[in-house]
Amino acid sequence: MRRALALATLGRGTAAPNPFVGAVVAWGGTVLGQGFHRLAGEPHAEAIALSQIGSRARGATLYTNLEPCCHTGRTPPCVHEIVLAGVRRVVASMRDPNPRVDGGGFRYLRRHGIEVEIGLLRREAKELNAAFVKHARRGLPYVTLKGAVSLDGRIATRCGDSKWITSSTVRRHARLLRAEHDAVLVGIGTALADDPRLNRRPKPRASSPFLRAVIDSSLRLSPTSRLVRTARREPVTVFCGAEASAARRKKLLSAGVTVETIGRRGGRLDLEAALFRLAAGGVSQLLVEGGSEIHGSFLENGLADRLVLYLAPRIVGGRAALPFVGGEGPQWIRDAAMLRSVSCARVGDGWLVDGRLR
């Protein structure tokens, strides 16, 4: 099963919105076939593993980190191929939360005389496909907050200078993180200050194009910005309020930008509404790259699932220097955002802190 999980991770950056799935067909301790799901519309992991061994699958055991599918989508149901191959036993880590499966694959296999075991390395499997599970069950993307900060938690000086807090090695690592997601989101402050392109490098052969999103209540995004100029090649969605200028909306639309109007909550644009819109468009993994107020809003509203923080060996200082998290913040320490499953690693001359948000 550990090999199946390792294979599944090879689908990062390409398989979404499908789950990351690996499969291994074995007889005793001998591996006969293996595979992983790479791209939506291409064969599933189980089908790839079985196709490598033909009649040798009869009587063997198939290990997979997710319940085999039992419905017809862009590919045939995996359970049919498993039965036809003569597999004797299927060992899976977890049920597929997709309502079209959700235990149906296991029931089909058992009806056809195949022994089914569920739960091996369940925790690791759920962690791997946390985004798929959240998207399937709640209709929301899995949200990662990402930032590069000084040791004192600043993302820019009092004058707004932020280039570059981290080294080129760290920035290359951060680009690889972005490549694992379906979309990236920033606030209008970041879009105006940095004029980012927010593209995905390296460009994997993904199931769907990489989406770039901006929270911009009054549509201040310039038609000459790099985001707008590249919108016809790489999609851009801007979320605005109902009061936004019709003329500005028209300019952005004419440049190929998608403009979505959302309501307000507590005086600010409703970020959860924006997340539901993104998820409805197929986004299951969203990377939020700032700025400070956007990070604060996601944390205050409990909308973030993961934090990835690059720490640079610098101290910026200054009361007016921009912090990683803005907003009002909690009144009491007990209400502060708390990380679990935290890992720390050296990256270049700095450190990477990666943890799940409770």
KEKE-3310 file (N, C-alpha, C; in steps of 0.2 Angstrom, whole numbers, plus 5000, padded with zeros to 4 digits):
npx = (5004:5010:5018:5008:5003:5014:5015:5003:5005:5012:5003:5001:4997:4993:4982:4971:4954:4952:4955:4971:4978:4985:4990:4993:4996:4998:5006:5007:5022:5027:5027:5017:5011:5009:5003:4998:4985:4986:4980:4964:4952:4961:4967:4963:4972:4970:4967:4978:4988:4983:4982:4996:4999:4990:4983:4989:4984:4974:4968:4976:4981:4974:4980:4975:4974:4962:4944:4939:4932:4914:4906:4902:4912:4923:4930:4929:4921:4931:4929:4923:4934:4942:4935:4934:4947:4950:4954:4957:4957:4954:4962:4960:4963:4953:4936:4928:4923:4915:4899:4894:4900:4905:4906:4899:4907:4914:4904:4900:4911:4911:4899:4902:4910:4923:4935:4936:4945:4946:4954:4968:4982:4974:4974:4985:4981:4969:4975:4982:4973:4965:4960:4952:4943:4937:4931:4922:4913:4909:4909:4918:4935:4951:4960:4976:4986:4999:5015:5030:5041:5049:5060:5053:5040:5036:5030:5034:5042:5040:5038:5033:5041:5046:5053:5068:5062:5065:5077:5083:5083:5073:5062:5061:5057:5044:5037:5036:5027:5016:5013:5007:4994:4977:4973:4977:4975:4974:4974:4968:4977:4989:4990:4990:5002:5013:5011:5009:5011:5007:5008:5009:5023:5035:5026:5014:5006:4991:4974:4965:4965:4976:4970:4969:4965:4957:4953:4944:4935:4930:4935:4948:4958:4971:4968:4980:4988:4999:4991:4979:4983:4987:4976:4968:4976:4979:4967:4959:4950:4940:4934:4921:4912:4894:4893:4903:4911:4903:4909:4922:4921:4917:4928:4937:4930:4931:4944:4945:4944:4936:4922:4916:4902:4900:4892:4892:4899:4900:4904:4914:4919:4912:4921:4919:4908:4915:4924:4915:4911:4923:4925:4914:4918:4927:4939:4949:4960:4966:4978:4982:4990:4991:4987:4991:4979:4970:4975:4972:4958:4954:4959:4952:4939:4939:4942:4954:4964:4977:4994:5008:5023:5037:5052:5063:5080:5080:5077:5065:5058:5050:5036:5026:5029:5023:5013:5012:4999:4985:4970:4959:4962:4962:4955:4959:4972:4968:4960:4967:4973:4978:4991:4992:5000:5013:5027:5045:5058:5074:5076:5085:5093:5084:5069:5056:5040:5026:5010:4994:4979:4969)
npy = (4994:5006:5008:5010:5022:5031:5030:5037:5050:5055:5060:5073:5090:5087:5077:5082:5089:5076:5062:5058:5043:5028:5011:4994:4978:4962:4947:4938:4943:4948:4960:4962:4971:4989:5006:5023:5037:5049:5059:5067:5059:5050:5033:5025:5021:5008:5001:5003:4996:4983:4981:4978:4965:4956:4939:4935:4942:4935:4928:4936:4950:4966:4982:4998:5015:5022:5019:5008:5015:5014:5019:5026:5037:5048:5037:5019:5009:5005:4994:4984:4980:4975:4964:4956:4953:4944:4946:4941:4948:4964:4977:4992:5009:5019:5024:5031:5047:5053:5056:5047:5036:5031:5019:5011:5004:4995:4987:4982:4974:4964:4958:4951:4941:4945:4947:4960:4973:4986:5001:5001:5010:5022:5035:5041:5041:5048:5061:5063:5065:5075:5087:5083:5076:5086:5094:5085:5083:5095:5104:5114:5121:5115:5125:5133:5143:5153:5160:5172:5177:5188:5184:5191:5190:5198:5204:5214:5230:5246:5255:5247:5239:5223:5214:5206:5196:5182:5170:5166:5152:5148:5154:5147:5135:5138:5140:5128:5123:5130:5125:5113:5116:5120:5133:5150:5163:5181:5196:5213:5222:5216:5213:5226:5231:5222:5218:5205:5190:5177:5164:5147:5138:5125:5121:5109:5095:5097:5093:5103:5121:5132:5143:5160:5171:5185:5195:5209:5222:5234:5234:5238:5233:5235:5237:5236:5228:5214:5202:5204:5207:5194:5186:5180:5169:5162:5159:5171:5176:5188:5194:5204:5218:5222:5235:5239:5248:5249:5252:5249:5235:5231:5234:5225:5213:5213:5211:5198:5193:5185:5191:5191:5194:5195:5194:5203:5201:5205:5218:5216:5208:5192:5179:5165:5163:5166:5155:5145:5147:5145:5132:5126:5128:5119:5120:5112:5113:5127:5140:5153:5168:5180:5197:5204:5207:5199:5186:5188:5188:5176:5167:5173:5169:5156:5148:5143:5129:5124:5129:5136:5142:5152:5155:5168:5172:5186:5201:5213:5223:5238:5247:5250:5241:5228:5215:5197:5192:5202:5212:5212:5202:5190:5192:5185:5174:5160:5159:5161:5156:5139:5127:5110:5094:5098:5102:5105:5112:5114:5126:5131:5146:5148:5143:5131:5130:5120:5116:5110:5118:5120)
npz = (5000:5003:4992:4983:4987:4986:4972:4969:4972:4961:4953:4956:4952:4939:4939:4945:4942:4947:4959:4968:4964:4966:4961:4965:4959:4966:4970:4984:4990:4978:4966:4952:4943:4941:4943:4941:4942:4930:4922:4920:4910:4905:4907:4923:4938:4942:4931:4923:4930:4929:4915:4912:4915:4911:4910:4922:4933:4938:4953:4961:4972:4973:4977:4982:4985:4985:4984:4971:4956:4951:4941:4925:4917:4909:4907:4907:4921:4934:4942:4934:4926:4936:4940:4928:4926:4936:4948:4965:4978:4985:4992:5000:5005:5008:5007:4992:4992:4983:4978:4967:4969:4983:4992:4983:4974:4982:4986:4973:4970:4980:4978:4967:4971:4976:4988:5000:5008:5019:5024:5027:5030:5031:5036:5030:5017:5017:5020:5009:4998:5003:4997:4987:4994:5002:4992:4986:4997:5002:4992:4991:4987:4993:5003:5003:5012:5007:5010:5010:5022:5034:5048:5058:5054:5043:5027:5019:5019:5028:5018:5008:5000:4994:4987:4986:4998:5001:4994:4978:4976:4986:4980:4968:4973:4978:4967:4962:4971:4968:4956:4959:4961:4957:4955:4958:4970:4973:4982:4977:4981:4981:4968:4962:4968:4964:4951:4946:4936:4939:4934:4930:4933:4932:4917:4919:4910:4912:4918:4917:4912:4921:4933:4937:4950:4957:4970:4970:4974:4969:4956:4952:4945:4933:4915:4908:4915:4919:4921:4915:4902:4898:4899:4889:4885:4897:4909:4919:4933:4940:4956:4961:4969:4969:4967:4958:4945:4929:4917:4919:4921:4908:4901:4906:4903:4889:4887:4889:4902:4915:4925:4940:4951:4968:4984:5000:5016:5032:5028:5019:5003:5001:5004:5005:4996:4984:4984:4983:4970:4963:4965:4959:4946:4944:4952:4964:4972:4979:4979:4990:4989:4995:4998:5014:5020:5014:5018:5032:5031:5026:5037:5048:5045:5045:5033:5028:5025:5025:5029:5022:5024:5020:5028:5029:5033:5039:5047:5047:5054:5062:5065:5055:5045:5034:5040:5038:5041:5041:5045:5060:5069:5083:5099:5110:5115:5115:5104:5093:5077:5074:5071:5065:5063:5059:5049:5047:5037:5029:5016:5004:5010:5020:5029:5028:5034:5036:5038:5044:5046:5060)
capx = (5000:5014:5020:5002:5002:5019:5013:4998:5008:5015:4998:5000:4998:4990:4976:4965:4950:4951:4959:4977:4977:4990:4987:4998:4994:5004:5005:5012:5027:5029:5023:5016:5009:5008:5001:4995:4981:4990:4976:4957:4951:4966:4965:4964:4978:4969:4967:4985:4991:4980:4984:5003:5000:4985:4980:4993:4981:4970:4970:4981:4978:4975:4981:4974:4973:4955:4939:4939:4926:4909:4902:4905:4913:4927:4933:4924:4921:4937:4927:4922:4940:4945:4931:4936:4954:4950:4957:4954:4956:4956:4964:4959:4963:4947:4930:4928:4918:4911:4892:4893:4904:4903:4904:4896:4913:4916:4898:4900:4916:4909:4893:4905:4915:4930:4936:4937:4947:4946:4957:4975:4985:4968:4975:4989:4977:4965:4979:4985:4967:4961:4957:4947:4937:4933:4928:4917:4909:4907:4908:4923:4941:4955:4964:4982:4989:5007:5018:5037:5041:5055:5059:5048:5034:5034:5031:5036:5045:5035:5037:5030:5046:5045:5058:5065:5063:5068:5082:5080:5081:5066:5057:5060:5053:5038:5034:5034:5021:5010:5012:5003:4987:4973:4972:4980:4971:4977:4970:4969:4983:4995:4990:4992:5009:5018:5009:5011:5008:5004:5007:5011:5029:5034:5019:5013:5001:4986:4967:4962:4970:4978:4966:4972:4959:4959:4948:4944:4928:4928:4938:4954:4964:4972:4968:4987:4992:5001:4986:4974:4986:4988:4970:4966:4980:4978:4961:4959:4943:4940:4928:4920:4905:4889:4894:4909:4910:4901:4914:4928:4919:4916:4935:4940:4927:4933:4951:4945:4944:4929:4921:4910:4899:4898:4889:4897:4898:4904:4907:4919:4917:4911:4926:4916:4905:4920:4926:4910:4911:4929:4924:4909:4921:4932:4945:4949:4965:4967:4984:4981:4996:4991:4991:4990:4972:4967:4977:4968:4951:4954:4960:4946:4933:4940:4942:4960:4965:4984:4998:5015:5027:5044:5055:5069:5084:5080:5073:5063:5057:5046:5029:5022:5030:5017:5013:5009:4992:4982:4964:4959:4965:4958:4956:4962:4977:4965:4956:4972:4974:4983:4993:4993:5004:5018:5034:5049:5063:5078:5075:5090:5096:5079:5066:5049:5035:5021:5005:4987:4975:4963)
capy = (5000:5012:5009:5013:5029:5034:5031:5041:5057:5057:5064:5080:5095:5085:5073:5086:5088:5069:5061:5055:5036:5023:5004:4989:4971:4958:4940:4937:4949:4950:4965:4960:4977:4995:5012:5029:5041:5055:5065:5066:5056:5044:5027:5025:5018:5001:4999:5003:4991:4977:4980:4976:4958:4951:4934:4934:4945:4930:4926:4941:4955:4973:4987:5005:5020:5024:5014:5008:5018:5010:5023:5027:5044:5048:5030:5014:5008:5001:4988:4979:4977:4971:4957:4952:4951:4938:4948:4938:4952:4971:4981:4999:5013:5022:5025:5037:5052:5055:5052:5042:5030:5031:5012:5007:5000:4989:4983:4978:4969:4959:4954:4947:4936:4947:4949:4968:4975:4993:5005:5000:5017:5026:5042:5044:5041:5054:5067:5064:5067:5080:5092:5079:5074:5092:5096:5081:5083:5102:5109:5119:5119:5115:5131:5134:5150:5153:5167:5172:5182:5188:5181:5194:5190:5204:5203:5220:5236:5251:5258:5242:5235:5216:5211:5200:5194:5176:5169:5163:5145:5148:5156:5141:5130:5141:5139:5121:5122:5133:5120:5107:5118:5121:5140:5154:5169:5186:5202:5218:5226:5213:5214:5232:5233:5218:5217:5198:5186:5172:5158:5140:5135:5122:5120:5102:5094:5096:5091:5109:5126:5135:5149:5165:5174:5192:5198:5216:5224:5240:5233:5243:5230:5239:5233:5235:5223:5207:5197:5206:5206:5187:5183:5175:5163:5159:5162:5176:5178:5194:5194:5211:5219:5224:5242:5240:5252:5245:5253:5245:5228:5230:5234:5218:5207:5214:5208:5190:5192:5183:5195:5187:5198:5192:5198:5205:5198:5210:5224:5214:5203:5186:5175:5159:5163:5166:5148:5140:5148:5142:5125:5124:5128:5113:5121:5108:5115:5134:5143:5160:5171:5187:5200:5203:5207:5193:5181:5189:5187:5168:5165:5175:5166:5148:5146:5140:5122:5123:5135:5135:5148:5152:5160:5171:5175:5193:5205:5219:5228:5244:5246:5250:5236:5224:5208:5192:5192:5208:5211:5214:5197:5188:5196:5181:5169:5154:5160:5161:5150:5134:5122:5103:5090:5103:5100:5111:5109:5119:5127:5137:5149:5149:5137:5130:5128:5117:5113:5110:5123:5117)
capz = (5000:5003:4985:4979:4989:4983:4965:4968:4972:4955:4949:4958:4947:4933:4940:4948:4948:4949:4965:4966:4965:4964:4962:4964:4959:4969:4972:4989:4990:4972:4962:4946:4939:4945:4939:4944:4937:4928:4919:4919:4904:4904:4911:4930:4941:4943:4924:4920:4933:4927:4908:4912:4917:4908:4914:4928:4938:4941:4960:4964:4976:4970:4982:4980:4991:4985:4982:4963:4954:4949:4937:4919:4916:4903:4907:4910:4928:4936:4946:4929:4924:4941:4940:4922:4927:4940:4955:4971:4984:4984:4998:4999:5011:5010:5002:4988:4994:4977:4978:4962:4971:4990:4994:4978:4971:4986:4985:4967:4970:4985:4975:4962:4975:4977:4995:5000:5014:5019:5030:5027:5029:5029:5038:5025:5011:5018:5020:5002:4994:5007:4993:4983:4999:5003:4986:4985:5002:5004:4987:4992:4986:4998:5002:5006:5012:5006:5011:5011:5027:5037:5054:5062:5051:5039:5020:5015:5023:5029:5011:5003:4997:4996:4982:4987:5005:5000:4989:4971:4978:4989:4975:4963:4977:4979:4960:4962:4975:4964:4950:4962:4963:4951:4954:4963:4971:4977:4983:4973:4984:4979:4960:4960:4970:4961:4944:4945:4931:4943:4930:4933:4930:4925:4915:4918:4906:4917:4916:4915:4913:4928:4934:4941:4953:4960:4974:4968:4975:4964:4949:4951:4941:4927:4909:4905:4920:4915:4922:4910:4895:4896:4901:4883:4885:4904:4912:4924:4936:4945:4960:4963:4972:4964:4965:4954:4939:4923:4912:4921:4920:4901:4898:4908:4899:4882:4887:4890:4909:4918:4930:4944:4956:4974:4989:5005:5023:5037:5025:5014:4999:5004:5001:5004:4990:4979:4984:4980:4963:4960:4966:4954:4940:4944:4956:4970:4976:4978:4983:4991:4989:4998:5003:5021:5022:5011:5023:5038:5030:5026:5044:5052:5043:5045:5026:5025:5027:5026:5029:5019:5026:5019:5032:5027:5038:5039:5052:5044:5059:5060:5067:5049:5041:5033:5042:5034:5042:5043:5049:5067:5073:5088:5105:5115:5112:5113:5098:5087:5072:5077:5066:5067:5058:5057:5047:5046:5033:5026:5009:5002:5016:5024:5032:5026:5039:5033:5043:5043:5051:5064)
cpx = (5004:5017:5014:5002:5008:5018:5008:5000:5011:5009:4997:5002:4995:4983:4970:4961:4949:4956:4966:4976:4982:4987:4993:4995:5000:5001:5010:5016:5029:5025:5023:5015:5008:5006:4998:4990:4985:4985:4969:4956:4956:4964:4967:4969:4976:4969:4974:4989:4989:4982:4991:5004:4995:4982:4984:4989:4976:4972:4974:4977:4979:4975:4980:4972:4966:4951:4939:4932:4921:4904:4906:4906:4917:4930:4928:4926:4927:4935:4925:4928:4943:4942:4933:4943:4955:4954:4954:4952:4958:4957:4964:4960:4957:4942:4931:4922:4913:4904:4890:4896:4902:4901:4901:4901:4914:4910:4898:4905:4914:4903:4896:4911:4922:4930:4939:4939:4948:4950:4964:4978:4979:4970:4980:4985:4972:4969:4981:4979:4962:4957:4951:4941:4933:4929:4921:4911:4906:4906:4913:4930:4945:4960:4970:4984:4996:5009:5026:5038:5048:5054:5054:5041:5031:5035:5033:5038:5039:5034:5034:5035:5046:5050:5065:5067:5067:5073:5079:5079:5074:5061:5055:5056:5046:5034:5032:5028:5015:5008:5007:4996:4983:4972:4975:4976:4975:4972:4972:4975:4989:4995:4992:5000:5014:5017:5011:5008:5004:5003:5010:5018:5032:5027:5018:5007:4995:4979:4964:4967:4971:4974:4969:4966:4962:4953:4948:4937:4926:4932:4943:4959:4964:4971:4975:4991:4994:4995:4981:4977:4986:4981:4967:4970:4979:4973:4962:4951:4944:4933:4927:4913:4900:4889:4899:4907:4908:4906:4920:4927:4919:4923:4938:4937:4930:4940:4951:4945:4937:4928:4915:4908:4897:4895:4894:4895:4903:4907:4912:4916:4917:4915:4923:4912:4909:4923:4921:4910:4917:4928:4919:4912:4927:4938:4944:4954:4967:4973:4982:4988:4996:4986:4989:4983:4968:4968:4973:4961:4950:4954:4954:4940:4933:4940:4948:4961:4973:4988:5005:5018:5034:5047:5062:5074:5086:5076:5071:5062:5052:5039:5024:5024:5024:5018:5010:5002:4989:4975:4964:4962:4961:4959:4960:4966:4973:4961:4961:4972:4979:4984:4993:4998:5010:5024:5038:5055:5067:5077:5080:5093:5090:5076:5059:5045:5029:5016:4998:4984:4969:4957)
cpy = (5006:5013:5012:5020:5033:5035:5036:5049:5059:5060:5071:5085:5093:5081:5077:5089:5081:5068:5058:5048:5032:5016:5000:4982:4967:4951:4938:4944:4951:4955:4963:4966:4983:5001:5017:5033:5047:5061:5063:5064:5050:5038:5028:5020:5010:4998:4998:4997:4984:4976:4978:4969:4953:4946:4932:4937:4940:4927:4931:4946:4962:4978:4994:5009:5023:5019:5014:5011:5013:5013:5024:5035:5045:5041:5025:5013:5003:4994:4982:4976:4973:4964:4953:4950:4945:4939:4944:4943:4959:4974:4988:5003:5016:5022:5031:5041:5054:5052:5047:5036:5028:5024:5008:5002:4994:4985:4978:4972:4963:4955:4949:4942:4938:4949:4956:4969:4983:4996:5004:5007:5022:5034:5045:5045:5047:5061:5068:5067:5071:5085:5089:5078:5080:5094:5092:5081:5090:5106:5115:5117:5119:5121:5131:5141:5150:5160:5166:5178:5182:5185:5184:5195:5195:5202:5209:5226:5241:5255:5253:5238:5228:5212:5211:5198:5187:5175:5166:5155:5144:5149:5150:5136:5132:5140:5132:5119:5125:5128:5114:5109:5119:5129:5144:5161:5174:5192:5208:5222:5223:5213:5220:5234:5229:5217:5210:5195:5180:5165:5152:5138:5130:5121:5112:5101:5092:5095:5097:5115:5129:5142:5153:5170:5180:5194:5206:5219:5229:5239:5238:5239:5233:5234:5232:5231:5217:5202:5198:5205:5198:5183:5178:5169:5159:5162:5166:5177:5183:5194:5201:5211:5222:5231:5244:5244:5247:5246:5249:5237:5227:5230:5227:5212:5207:5211:5201:5188:5190:5187:5192:5192:5194:5196:5200:5202:5202:5215:5222:5209:5196:5181:5168:5158:5163:5159:5144:5141:5145:5135:5122:5124:5123:5114:5117:5110:5122:5136:5150:5163:5178:5192:5199:5203:5201:5187:5181:5187:5179:5165:5166:5171:5158:5145:5143:5133:5121:5129:5133:5142:5148:5157:5162:5173:5182:5196:5212:5225:5234:5242:5246:5245:5231:5217:5203:5191:5199:5207:5213:5209:5196:5192:5192:5175:5162:5154:5160:5155:5145:5129:5115:5100:5095:5100:5106:5108:5115:5120:5133:5139:5150:5142:5137:5127:5126:5114:5114:5114:5119:5121)
cpz = (5000:4996:4981:4981:4986:4975:4964:4968:4966:4950:4951:4953:4940:4934:4941:4942:4951:4955:4963:4968:4962:4965:4961:4964:4961:4970:4978:4990:4984:4968:4955:4941:4944:4941:4944:4939:4936:4926:4918:4911:4902:4909:4919:4932:4940:4936:4921:4923:4930:4919:4907:4912:4914:4912:4921:4934:4941:4948:4964:4968:4973:4976:4979:4986:4991:4982:4974:4961:4951:4944:4930:4918:4909:4902:4909:4918:4929:4939:4940:4927:4929:4941:4934:4923:4931:4947:4960:4977:4982:4991:4997:5005:5013:5005:4998:4990:4989:4978:4973:4964:4978:4993:4989:4974:4975:4986:4979:4967:4975:4982:4969:4965:4976:4985:4995:5007:5014:5025:5031:5025:5027:5031:5032:5018:5011:5017:5012:4998:4998:5003:4989:4988:5001:4998:4985:4990:5003:4998:4987:4990:4993:4998:5006:5006:5011:5007:5012:5016:5030:5044:5059:5059:5046:5031:5016:5021:5024:5022:5006:4999:4999:4992:4984:4995:5005:4994:4983:4972:4981:4984:4970:4967:4977:4972:4959:4966:4971:4959:4953:4963:4956:4949:4959:4964:4975:4978:4978:4975:4981:4971:4958:4962:4966:4954:4942:4939:4934:4938:4933:4930:4935:4924:4914:4913:4910:4914:4913:4916:4920:4928:4939:4943:4957:4964:4973:4968:4970:4957:4947:4947:4934:4920:4906:4910:4916:4916:4916:4903:4893:4898:4895:4883:4891:4907:4918:4926:4941:4949:4962:4966:4967:4963:4961:4947:4933:4918:4913:4919:4912:4898:4900:4904:4892:4881:4888:4898:4911:4924:4934:4950:4962:4979:4994:5012:5027:5034:5019:5009:5002:5001:5001:4998:4984:4979:4981:4972:4959:4960:4960:4947:4939:4948:4963:4975:4974:4982:4984:4993:4992:4995:5010:5023:5020:5016:5029:5037:5030:5033:5048:5051:5042:5038:5024:5029:5029:5026:5027:5020:5024:5023:5030:5033:5038:5045:5049:5049:5057:5062:5061:5044:5040:5035:5037:5035:5044:5046:5056:5071:5079:5095:5110:5111:5110:5107:5092:5083:5075:5072:5069:5062:5055:5055:5046:5042:5031:5019:5008:5009:5021:5027:5029:5032:5035:5038:5041:5048:5054:5063)
residu = (MET:ARG:ARG:ALA:LEU:ALA:LEU:ALA:THR:LEU:GLY:ARG:GLY:THR:ALA:ALA:PRO:ASN:PRO:PHE:VAL:GLY:ALA:VAL:VAL:ALA:TRP:GLY:GLY:THR:VAL:LEU:GLY:GLN:GLY:PHE:HIS:ARG:LEU:ALA:GLY:GLU:PRO:HIS:ALA:GLU:ALA:ILE:ALA:LEU:SER:GLN:ILE:GLY:SER:ARG:ALA:ARG:GLY:ALA:THR:LEU:TYR:THR:ASN:LEU:GLU:PRO:CYS:CYS:HIS:THR:GLY:ARG:THR:PRO:PRO:CYS:VAL:HIS:GLU:ILE:VAL:LEU:ALA:GLY:VAL:ARG:ARG:VAL:VAL:ALA:SER:MET:ARG:ASP:PRO:ASN:PRO:ARG:VAL:ASP:GLY:GLY:GLY:PHE:ARG:TYR:LEU:ARG:ARG:HIS:GLY:ILE:GLU:VAL:GLU:ILE:GLY:LEU:LEU:ARG:ARG:GLU:ALA:LYS:GLU:LEU:ASN:ALA:ALA:PHE:VAL:LYS:HIS:ALA:ARG:ARG:GLY:LEU:PRO:TYR:VAL:THR:LEU:LYS:GLY:ALA:VAL:SER:LEU:ASP:GLY:ARG:ILE:ALA:THR:ARG:CYS:GLY:ASP:SER:LYS:TRP:ILE:THR:SER:SER:THR:VAL:ARG:ARG:HIS:ALA:ARG:LEU:LEU:ARG:ALA:GLU:HIS:ASP:ALA:VAL:LEU:VAL:GLY:ILE:GLY:THR:ALA:LEU:ALA:ASP:ASP:PRO:ARG:LEU:ASN:ARG:ARG:PRO:LYS:PRO:ARG:ALA:SER:SER:PRO:PHE:LEU:ARG:ALA:VAL:ILE:ASP:SER:SER:LEU:ARG:LEU:SER:PRO:THR:SER:ARG:LEU:VAL:ARG:THR:ALA:ARG:ARG:GLU:PRO:VAL:THR:VAL:PHE:CYS:GLY:ALA:GLU:ALA:SER:ALA:ALA:ARG:ARG:LYS:LYS:LEU:LEU:SER:ALA:GLY:VAL:THR:VAL:GLU:THR:ILE:GLY:ARG:ARG:GLY:GLY:ARG:LEU:ASP:LEU:GLU:ALA:ALA:LEU:PHE:ARG:LEU:ALA:ALA:GLY:GLY:VAL:SER:GLN:LEU:LEU:VAL:GLU:GLY:GLY:SER:GLU:ILE:HIS:GLY:SER:PHE:LEU:GLU:ASN:GLY:LEU:ALA:ASP:ARG:LEU:VAL:LEU:TYR:LEU:ALA:PRO:ARG:ILE:VAL:GLY:GLY:ARG:ALA:ALA:LEU:PRO:PHE:VAL:GLY:GLY:GLU:GLY:PRO:GLN:TRP:ILE:ARG:ASP:ALA:ALA:MET:LEU:ARG:SER:VAL:SER:CYS:ALA:ARG:VAL:GLY:ASP:GLY:TRP:LEU:VAL:ASP:GLY:ARG:LEU:ARG)
# end
